[in-house]
């Protein structure tokens, strides 16, 4: 499959890379990482990256402005995106050929060529594997910037290598990537430093979360709370793992109220929660998923369902 993707890349002079909406470091790492690999090894090709930029990820890169005409006859690659509804920039359909590279469950088998590996820690790890194949197959080399981006994606999706998804293969990839010339301290600062307002909101989470007898925890962050702490919904992504530090919590959900919906951020220390996410307009990994609720009444049902999942897990 990796060689098929490389052969497909070689056939096209114009390539556009997409990823999912509400990006995280792995979305940017895999998207920009593969773009840098292609540009470095095929300098005559034109490679674009598209999607709405998230200011919290400016330390990694910013996507290009892509005109409609660029899609004509182009190869489109979508990274780190399980289903078509979550592809950022729906013009992905306007290309000539579509490649899907992803590590989420393959519920939506879109694309002309699909490479899905649910055992991979991150999509960035998969792009590193693609590079290794390209190295032996087509003498690819790795530019420092691609190494920086892929390393960031791996670190982000493994929770700094704390999650069970981090395997021996993951550590080997990370070990090889840190040999390239980029400043890890600067990268870590970009990923994990927080403004004081976010730390204040984190304190609010710790003071106000609710946990039941089965270890199911939740916290509701309303628009009023966001306004009080001067934090945007996207900035709260840095806080989603906070409750994982609390002893006794089995799984948790953080609700973030937006203008037209409520973001549902689910995390777990053991119980499988991605099926719950699918029930509420979302999806993701077994221990880390996202969904959407459209009222606080619906959010209450999410809490009830999470309690049942934790109860079954404890028994």
N, C-alpha and C positions, 0 to 999 in steps of 0.2 A: 504493500500500500504506500509506504514512504517513497519508494522509487516511482510509483505511478504519479504521486504528487510532484516530485521533482521533474519528471518528464513533462507533466502538464505545465509547470512553471516555465520550462524552457520553450514551450510552443508559443507563448504569448509575450508580446512586447509591452502591453499595457495591463497592469495588475492593480486591483483595488482591494484593500484589506479592511474588513469590518470586524466588529466585536459586539458585545451586548450593551444594552442601555444600562445606565447607572453603573459605570465601570468601576472596577477595583484594580489593584496592582497587577493581578494575573491577566485581566482583560487587556490592559495597556501593554504589559510585558510580552504577551503572546502576539498581539497585533503589531506593535512596533518592532518587536524582536524579529519576527519573520520578514517584515518589510526591510529592516536593515540588512538581514542576511541576503535577501534577494538583490537589493541594490549593490551590496558589496561584491557579490559573486557574478552579477550580471549588470555591469554599469551602463550598458546600452538600453536597458529596460526602464520604463517609467512606472514607478510604484507610488500609489497614493494610500493614505490611511484616512478613514472617514469616521464620522460620529460626533455627537455633541460632547464637547470638552467638559471635564470635571475639574474645577479649579484646584481641588485638593491634590490632584495628580500632576500638576504643572511641573513638579520636580522631575517627572519621568519624561514627558513630551507633550506636545499638543498636536492634534490631528490636522490634516490638510483641509483646505477648501477645495471641494471637488465639484466640477461642473457636470451637468447632465451628459454632455457630449463625451466625457471621459469613459462612460460605461459602454459605449458602442464598441462591440467586438472585444471587450475586455475579459480577462480572467478575474473572477471575484472569489476571494478567500474569506471565510468567516471563522474566526477563532473564538473558543471559550463560550459558545452560545448554544444552549440545548434546543431551543425551538425558535421558529421564524418570528413569532410575536415579539421576541426579545432582541432581535437583531437591530442594532442602532443604524439608522438610515435604510429605509425600506426600498431604496433604489437597487438593492442587491439583486433584485430580479431582472434588472435591465442589462446585466452582463451577458457574455456569450457562454460561459461555463462557470459552474459553482462548485467550490470545494469546501467541505465542512471539516474542521479540525477541532475536536472537543473531548473533554474528559467527564462530562455529565452523562447520566443515563440517556440512552439514545431513543427517547420516546417519540421524537419528531425526526424521522429519517429523511431530512431534506438534503438537496444537493445532488450533483451529478457524480461526485466522488466523495466518499465519506471515510474519515479515519476517526474512530471514537475509541478511546481507551479509558474505561472507568477506573482502572487500577493506577493511573497516573496521578501524582499528587496535584498536578496543575497542568493547564494547557501550555504554560511556558516550559515545563519539563518535556512535553511532547515536541515542542519546537526545537529544543536542544537535541532530542533524539533524531529529529529530521536533519539537523545539522550534521550529526555523526554519520548518518546514512549518506548525506551529500558529500561529506569529507572523503569517504571511501569510494563512492560511486562517481563523483564528478569533481573531486579535488577541491571542494568548498573549503574556505577559511572563515574564521570567526572574527568579525571586527569587535573592538573593545566596546563600542556602544551597544551592539546586540547582546554581548555578554552581560553588560550592566542591566539591561532591560529584562532579560530572561532570569537573571538572578533575583531581581526585585519581584518578579511574578511568582517565582518559586517560594521565596520567603513569605510573601503576602498570603498565598493560598495554603501554606502549611502552618501558619501562625508561628513563624520563626522556628519551624521544624518541631513544634510541640504536638501537632495533630498526628493521629495514627496513619494518615495518608502518606507521611514522609517515610519512604522506604530506603533500603540500601542504594537503590538506583537513584533516588532523589539526592542523597548525600554525595554520591559519586558525581552527579551532574553539578551540584553546588560547588564541590571541591575543585572541579575542573574550571568552572566559571570564574572563581575568585582569583585564578592565576592571570586573568586579563587586567588591563590597566584601567581601573576605575576606583573611585574613592568610596569604600563601603560605609565609612562614617557619615559622609555627606548623604549617601543613599538612605541609611537608617534614619538620619535626622528628618529627611523628607517624608519618610513613611510613618514615623512614630512620634515626632515632636507634636505637641498640642498647644494651642493658644490657651491662655488662662480661662477664657470663657468656657472652653470645652471641659477643662478640668473641673470647673465649678458645676457644670451639668453632670459630669461623672459622679461628683459628690451627691448630687440630687438623686441619681439612679441608686446609689448605695443606700441612701437614707429612706427611699420610698418604695423599693421593690417589695413585692409580696410573694411569699413562698408557702406552698401548702405541705401537707404531711407526706406527700409522695415525692417531694423535691422538684415539683413543677413551679417555676417562678415567672413572674411577669412584671412589667412596668409600662405605664402609659405616659407617653410624652406628647402632650397636646400642643396645639399651635400657641396657646398662651404661655406654656412653659418654654417653648422655643424662643418666643419673643422676649420673655423675661431674661433668658441667658444670652440673647442675641446670637443664636446658632441657627444655621440653615438645616433643613432635613438631610441634605447630602453630607454635611459635616459630621453628622451623628454616626456615620459609618465607622469612624475611628473608635467608637465606644461599644460596638456590638458585642465584643468579647469580654467586656468588663465583668459581667456577672459570673463568668466562668471561674473567677478567682474566689468565689464564695463557697465555703465548705457546706456541703449538704444539698447543693443544687444539682439536680439530675439533668434537667433541660430547662431552657428559658426562652421567653419571647419578649422582644422590645417592640412596642407599637410607636410609630412616629406619625403624627397627624399632619397631612398636607392639605392643600386647598380642596382637592377633589377626591382624595382617598386616604387610607391609612396604611403606611408601609408596615409589613409584618416581618420582623427579622427573627428567625428561629435558629437556635444553637443547642447542641446537646453534648453531654459527656458519655452517652451510651445509647439511649433509645433512638430508633430510626425516626427521623422527623420529615423526610422529604415527601412521603406520601401525604402527610398532613398539609404540607405546603401546596401540593397539587390540588388538594381539595378546595383551597382558597386562592385560586388564580395564580399559582406560583410553581415552584419546583426547586431543584438544586441537589446538593449532596446529602447522603444519609445523615450526617451530623451538622450540616450547615446549609440552611435553605432560606428562601425569601418568598413572601406571598403578598397579597393585597386584600385588605378588607375595605368595605364601603360604608361602614357604620360602626359605632361602638358596640351595638348589639351583635354584629357579626364578629367583632373582636372578642366579645365575651364567649362566643361559641368556640373560637380558636383556643381560648384558655381552658374551656371544659374538655376539649379534645386532647389538649396537651396533658392535662391531668390524667386522663384515661390511659394515654400512652405511657406515662411515667409509672402509673399504678401497675399496669401490666408488666412493665420492665422490672419493677421492684419485686413482683411476685414470681 
